[in-house]
Amino acid sequence: MGPTRAANASRSTPEPYGLRTDGQKFATPTAPALWQAGRMSRLLDGEEIARQLQELPDWKQDGDQIVADLEFDDFGAAMVFVNRTAEQAEEANHHPDIDIRWNKVHLALTSHDAGGLTQQDIELAHRISEGT
Ligand SMILES: C[C@H](O)[C@H](O)[C@H]1CNC2=NC(N)=NC(=O)C2=N1
């Protein structure tokens, strides 16, 4: 016997999706439910993005993305950077689009699940730019 819908609704912390014991079919989690569960950031507005980009000189906004164009001594140096970026992306479970052209690397970050820019994009941009 699992909790009733009413009991569930009154919980302050929602049960994680996938662990419902009341036999109800899983609903597609709504954006507010995911934000509350801490698995999705809310969209940032234009002012917040502009303010935070002041601390990220390598990055600029391009529509729903933030992008960085970086140049290295040669292909090998670019690949060292890209591999480090890949590790950071895996740690964050947030992954930039990466375009490599010999010594030039173009990175683009957006939060596909939220449909635009979130704090996750800003945080990963900081991590990527530290040490470049
Ligand atoms: C299931 C997993 O959390 C999602 O697919 C993650 C993976 N990496 C991601 N990376 C980026 N940049 N945006 C996302 O929305 C995203 N979603």
The ligand as an SDF file (V2000), in Angstrom:
LIG
                    3D

 17 18  0  0  0  0  0  0  0  0999 V2000
   19.6540   13.3150  -19.1840 C   0  0  0  0  0  0  0  0  0  0  0  0
   20.7170   14.3720  -19.0850 C   0  0  0  0  0  0  0  0  0  0  0  0
   20.7330   14.9470  -17.8150 O   0  0  0  0  0  0  0  0  0  0  0  0
   20.4900   15.4610  -20.1130 C   0  0  0  0  0  0  0  0  0  0  0  0
   20.3670   14.9310  -21.4010 O   0  0  0  0  0  0  0  0  0  0  0  0
   21.5770   16.5100  -20.0720 C   0  0  0  0  0  0  0  0  0  0  0  0
   22.8910   16.0390  -20.6300 C   0  0  0  0  0  0  0  0  0  0  0  0
   23.7410   17.1370  -21.0650 N   0  0  0  0  0  0  0  0  0  0  0  0
   23.2250   18.3330  -21.3950 C   0  0  0  0  0  0  0  0  0  0  0  0
   23.9920   19.2850  -21.8630 N   0  0  0  0  0  0  0  0  0  0  0  0
   23.5130   20.4790  -22.2100 C   0  0  0  0  0  0  0  0  0  0  0  0
   24.3250   21.4160  -22.6810 N   0  0  0  0  0  0  0  0  0  0  0  0
   22.2210   20.7520  -22.0750 N   0  0  0  0  0  0  0  0  0  0  0  0
   21.3420   19.8620  -21.5870 C   0  0  0  0  0  0  0  0  0  0  0  0
   20.1550   20.1660  -21.4680 O   0  0  0  0  0  0  0  0  0  0  0  0
   21.8440   18.5850  -21.2240 C   0  0  0  0  0  0  0  0  0  0  0  0
   21.0820   17.6640  -20.7090 N   0  0  0  0  0  0  0  0  0  0  0  0
  1  2  1  0
  2  3  1  0
  2  4  1  0
  4  5  1  0
  4  6  1  0
  6  7  1  0
  6 17  1  0
  7  8  1  0
  8  9  1  0
  9 10  2  0
  9 16  1  0
 10 11  1  0
 11 12  1  0
 11 13  2  0
 13 14  1  0
 14 15  2  0
 14 16  1  0
 16 17  2  0
M  END
$$$$
